[in-house]
Amino acid sequence: AVRFANGRLQSPESLRFTVYRSRDTAHPRKRHRRILVSETERLCYVGHNFGSGVMRCNSLCRYFVGVLDKDSGQMEVYNAEMFNMQPLLSGGRCLVLPHPVPGLYVPPALSCSVLLMPAFFIRGCGCGMNDGICALLGAQGALMCVSPAQVDLCIEAFGTRKQKRALSSRRMNAVGNDITSTAVTKAAANIIDAKGVTALMQDVAQDGVQTISAFLPPCHEDADRPEHVYKFEDILSPTEYEALRVPAAALASTTTEDIAKKAEERSYCSFVLEELKFLPADEKSRDRKARCLWFLDTLVKFSHLKVIKKKHPMGPECPHIISRKLMKNFTSLTYNNGSVQNLVSASMKAKITAYVIVLALHINNFQTDLTILQNDMKLQESRILDIAKALRLKVSKAKGVLGLENDQNHKLGTLSLPLPVQKAPAGQRKRKKIN
């Protein structure tokens, strides 16, 4: 005898039943296990007489089925058993296994109506469905594989309000994405037809160049000498240069013993410590280089900050005009916790790096070691090389340069005329595969 959990059937004569019996006939309990499967044109039903979902009425009373012979008027009575038939979705892949697969994780009973009984979730059951649901139902071992479309239909019919709202939102988003994609494709086709592919590529390259140039010092491409390409006055104005006379005086009078002490204390960056060894003997040139080195060291230290909370972040020895220059030109405003703060963002750090490279070029006769600056700025090599190429420098390996350690690993940046053609960045580099 069967009972259907989802209601009564209108045409029971269309049902086709199949009974599966346990092969373990020697076991006193397992030999009575049965799985009943019935199929209609729309649904597949599964019932069983063992496991957690079995009906308790079979153990409390007995059922009989009487078969009446109309010719003789006699009835034959047979022992019967009640099966509670659970529906499966139509069109799904329904297989019945001899017994459940051991070792699978058993989640709680599903509250949604995709599955109407506890289930084992399975991956890679062999059905070939990548985005559907595969589950082993209950203890009877019925395997059901359902496509996403069938899940949506089941939610429409039996789902909760929350599930139906989520389904409606997902469908609306899918429609919106299709409309947007169609509109964008049509607009792009119209623009390509109107301007042509060559003109569009030139516009993209020009936009990329302008984006890079926003964080670089002013470049004078028509200059006849390297020192006029990036003018020193664009890095330090005459007023700012004069303000550096007092704080840079200590660097100008540095001795060999002082350099060794500063290296131990790490009070200056590696680039400055290296250049202090080669201060010129001429007083005017010595003072100029000391001022440039002090400002370069200040820029490097300023780039290591994140959020500027102090009024004078570089200390009281930094001139007020220099502090104002740092805050105005190399920070971006952000709103956090109800207050406006100055932030050294990634783009601002790239801008600081560009100014540091240009200042190092003026210090070193327009050829500088990019690797030392990279270590001082705590950047990746690819990042500083991108900035150097945006500054129109020629990048080469350092070979036989005096005063460098591991010179085969160092990169030199040289500013020479004529300037290389500026190109837009080629995009993200491909990551190397690690075996």
N, C-alpha and C positions, 0 to 999 in steps of 0.2 A: 504494500500500500504506500502511496506517495502523497505528500502534501507540498504544495508550492508556496514558497515564502512570499512571493510578490502578488498573490491573488489567485483567481480561478481562471482556468483555461476555457476559451469559448469553443474550441474544437479539439477535444481530447483525442479523437480518433486519428489526428494527424501526428501524434507523438510516436517516436521510435525509441525504444528503450534498449539499453545494453547493460548487462550485469558483469562485473569483474569480481572474481573470487580470489582469495588469498591462496598462494601455492603451498604455503606451509600447513599442510593438512595434519601433521603430527602434533603441532602445538595446540594445547587445549583451548586457547583463547583466539589465536590468530586464524584458526581454521574456519571460524564463523564470521570473519570480516568480509564485508561486501561493499562495493562501490557501484552505484547506479547512475548511469548517464543517460539523459534523454535529449533529443534534438527536435527542434521545430524549424520552420522556415526562417524564423527570426532570432531565436535564442537557443542557447545550450545550457542545460541544467545538470548539476552534479549533486548527489547526496551520498551519505555514507552512514554506517552503523557503528562507527568506532571513533575515538578521539574526543577532543574537548567540546566539539560542536554537536555531538550526537544528542538526539532527543531522549529525555529521561523517562518518557512514558513507556518505552520498550522494557525497562527493568521493573516497572511498577505493575504492569498488567500484560495480558496476552491478547493478541489480535488474531482473528480468524477471517478467512475469506470463503464465502459459500458460492459454489458454481451450480446453477439450476439447469437441469436437463429438461427442456420443454416437452420433449416427446414422452419421457417416462414420468415426469413430474417429481423426480427425486433430486436432492441437492447433496453435493459432495462438499465437505468442509475441509479446508487446508489451513495449516499454521501460516500466519502472516507477520510481517515486520514493517513498522512505519519508517519511511525515509522522508527527511525534510529536504526538498530540492531547492538548491540555491541557484539563481540565474547567473550566467556568464554573458558577456557582451557578444552580440552577433558579429560575425566577421573576424573574431579573434582566433588565435591559434590555440586549440584546446587539446592537450595530450593528457593521458592518464598513465601515471607511473605505477609500478607495482607497490612501492612504498616510498615514503618521504626520503629526500636526500639528507644525510646526516651532516652535522658540522656547519649549518647555515645559521646566521643571526636571525632571531625572531623579533621583529619590532612589535609595538603594541597594536591592538586591533585598529584598523583604519576607521576613522570617523566619517570619511567621505564615502560616497557610494560607488567609487570606482571598483572597490572590492568590498563585498558584504560579509567577509569573514577574515580572521587573522591570516597573515600570509608571510611566506619567506620571500624576500626580494632577491632576485638572481641577476647576475651580469653575465653576458656572453652565453646565453642558453642555446645559441645556434640558430635562432629564428631569422637573423639578418636584420633585425629592427634596431637602428642606432638610437633613435630619440623616443622610443615608446617605453612601456612599462612591462616588465616580465616578472611574474610572481608565481610562487608555488603555494597553492591554496591549502591552508589548514593541514591536518594530519593525513588526509587521504591522498595527497600527492598530485592533484590536478594542476597542470602547468598552463597559465594563461598569459598570452602576449597581446598587448593592446596598443594600438596606435594613438598618437596624441589627438587625432580627430575623434576617435571613439571615446576617449576620456572626456573631451569637451561635451559630447552629446550626453554622456552619463551625468556630468555636472549639471547640464541644463535640466535634466529630468529629475534628478534626485539630490542635487547638491544643496548645501546650506546657502543662506543669503550672502554670507561673506565670500564663499566660493563663486557664486553667480556674479557678484559685483567684480571680483577679480577677473573672471572670464570676460565680462563685458568690457572692462578697461583694457585688457590685453588685445581684444579684437579691435577696439577703437584705435589703439596705438598702432596696430598693424595697418589699419586702413590709412591713418595719418601718415605713416612712414611711406606707404606706397604712393600716396598723393604727392608728398614732398619729393620723393625720388623721381617721380615722373616729371614734376615741374622743373626740378633742377636739371635733369637730363635735357628737357626741351629748351630751357634757357641757355644751357651750355652749347647746344647745337646751333642755336640762333647766333650766339656771339662768335662761334668759330666760323660760321658762314659769313658773318659780316666783316670780321677783322682778318681772318686767316690765321693759320697755325703759327707761321713765322712771326707775325706781329705780336701774338700773345706770348710766345716764348721770350721775346725781347722785353715785353712789359714785366714778366715775372722776374727775369734777371735784374732789371732795373730796380724793381721793388726790393729784391733781396739786397742789392748794393746799398740802397737808401736806408734799409733797416740796420745794416752793419755800420754805416757811416754815422748814425745817430749817437753811437757810443765811442767814436774815435775823435782824436784831436783834429782840428781843421787841416785839410790836406791841400797844398798848393801844387797841382799837377804840372803847371807850366813853369815851375822853378828851374833855374839853370844850374843850381848847386844843391847837393844833398841837404845842407843845413837850412835851406830855404823851403824844403818840402813840408816839414813840420817845424814851424818857427818857434824859437825858444820863448818868445813873448806870449805865444798861445798856451804855453805850459805854466810859465811864471811871469806875471806882469812886472813891470819895473818897481811898482810899490811893494808887491809881494816879495820880490827878490831882495829889496833893501831890508825888509823886515826879517830876513833870515840871517842877517849879519851877526847878530848877537848869539843866537843858539848854535850857529855853525862855527863860531870861533874856536870852540873846544876841539872840533874835528880838524881844523886847519893847523892846530899846534900839536897834533897827535905824534907821539914818538913810537919807535918800534916796541918798547916795553908796554906802552899804553895799548897798542894793537893786540898784543898777546893777552893782556889782562881783559880787554873787551871781548876777545874771542872766548875766553874761559867763562866770563859772565854772560855771554850771548846777549849783550845789550844792544847790538846792532845786527842786521841781517847779513848773510854770507856775502852778498854782492858788495855791500859797503865795506865790510872788513877786508875783502880782497882788493878793492880799489884804494883803500887807505895806504896800502903798501906802495903805491905808485903815485903819490901826490907830487905834483910838479914843484920844482925849486922856486920858480918865479912866484912872487907873493900874490900878484893879482890873479894869475891862473890857479894858484893853490886855493885862494879864497873862493873863487868861482866854483871849483870842483867840490870844495867842502860844503858849500851851500846846496849844490845840486844833490850831493850824497845825503845830506840831512833831510832834505825834502823827500827824496826817494825812500829813505828808511821810514819816514812818517807815513807815506802812502802805503807801504807794505804792512806796517802795523795797523793802520786804519782798516785795511781790507780784511783783517782777521776778526774784526768786531761784527756782531750780529745786530743787536738793537742798541741804539745810542740813547743812554739814559742821562748822562752827565752833560752839563753845559760846556765843559772843556774836556772832551774825551781823551785828548792826547796829553793832558797834564798842563800845569801852569807855565812850564817853560816854552810851550808852543805859542807863538804870537797870535793875537786875536784875529788878525786878518787871515792867517792861514787856517785857523779853526773854522772861521766863517766860510772860507773857500771849500773846505772839506765837507761841511754840513750842507752847503748849497749845491755843490756840483757832483758829489759822490754818494748821496743818500737819497732814498725815496721815502715819502710820507706814507704811513700806514695808521689805521685806526684800530686800537686794541684796548679792551677793558675801559671804554669810555674816555680815552685820551688819545691824542695824536702823537705818534712816535716816529723817529727817524730810523730807517732800516737800511742796512747794507745788503741789498738783495743780490741775486746772482748776476743780474744785468749790470748793477752798479760795480760789482767786483770785476766784471769783464772790462768795464770802462776804466777802472783804476789800473788794471793790468796793461791796457793800451797806453795810458799816460806814463806808467812806469817804464815800459819798453822804449817809448820815444825819449824819455829823459835819460835812460841808459845809453841810447844812441848818441845823444849830445855829449855825454860824458866820455864815451869810448870811441870817438871819431867815427860814429855811424856804423859800428859793428859791435855787437854785444852777444854774450853767452846767454841764450834763452834757457838753458837747462838750470843754471844757477838761479835765474829769476823764477823759474817754475817751482823750484824747491822752496824759495823764499815765500812765494805767493800761495804755496800749498795747492797747486793745480795739477791736473793730469797733463801729460805731454801733448795729447791731441788738442786740448783746450787752448794752451798757449800757442801752439803752432797755427791753429785757426785764426787767432787774433793777430799773430805776426803776418800771416798771409793777407789778412784783411788790411793791414797797414802797408801792404805792397812791398814787403821785405823778401829778399831771396834767402831761403833757408838751406843750410848745408851742414855737413858733419864737420866737427872740429878735428883737424889733423895737424899734429905737430905744433899746437899753440902752447906757448910757455905759460906756466903758472896754473894749468888746469889739471885736475885729477880725473883719471879715467876719460881722457880726451876723446877716445873713440866713441863714447856714449853721449857726448855733448853735442848740442845743436847750436849753430851760429846763425844769427839774423843780421843781414847786411842791407843797408839802404843805399842803393846806387841808381844812377840814371842811365838809360831811360827806365821809368817805372814799369813793372809788369802789368799786364792787363788785369783789371780787377774782375773777379768772378764771384757769382753768388755761391753760397755754401752748397755743396753737393748733397746735403742731407745727412741723415744718421749713417754712420759707418756700419758695415756688416760685422757682426760679432764673429770672432774666430771660433770654430768648433773645437771643443776639447774632447779628445779621445780618452 
